[in-house]
Amino acid sequence: MGDISFTGLFLHDTQMAQLSLAQRRLAAAFTRLAPESTIPFSFMLPFCPVRGAIAACAGKGAAHARTRLTVGPAETDSGWIVAPATESPEQTDGAKGPEAEASILPPTLPGYPELPRRSALILGYAGPLANTVLAEAIAAELQVKDGRDRTVLTEALSVRARYRARVDLTIVSDNRTYSVTYKVGPASWER
């Protein structure tokens, strides 16, 4: 179908591991509920498409690099399951909030509806089953007795270090299969 490139925001490895665990729990619930789906629940690791200079995702200069990002808990948005990303109240430089440039369109992914137009890490797409998939994954997470494996499904993360990188996707699709390969370029860290 084609190649797509965009800039994405990613978190530090430890927090990406938590997001990936949440994504796996969601994908397992989706597979149980929609085993015949022609598109995958998630096609790559969790990411936030950076649209212009959205403060919460992109950061802007030294003042923004010192702010914290709050990620999650997960929620649904037009069939997508996302972990909202917002700046913490410690921001003091008068910059615009995370919705400042939400009108700039995120990348379009063949076979999927438009990505949410807000600052959020994309965990996956479940369409009309999104609320049910999220509820099932949360229930599975809450069954963990000691709480060590809690993720953004039920708890927010406070993040200081994050990075931006170019993402290159190659998508091949027909009526029965959907294949995505991706490459994440060098990291540009923001702290």
Summary of the structure (lengths in Angstrom):
residues: 191
radius of gyration: 16.3
end to end distance: 36.7
largest distance: 51.0
contacts: 596
relative contact order: 0.27
helix: 24%
strand: 30%
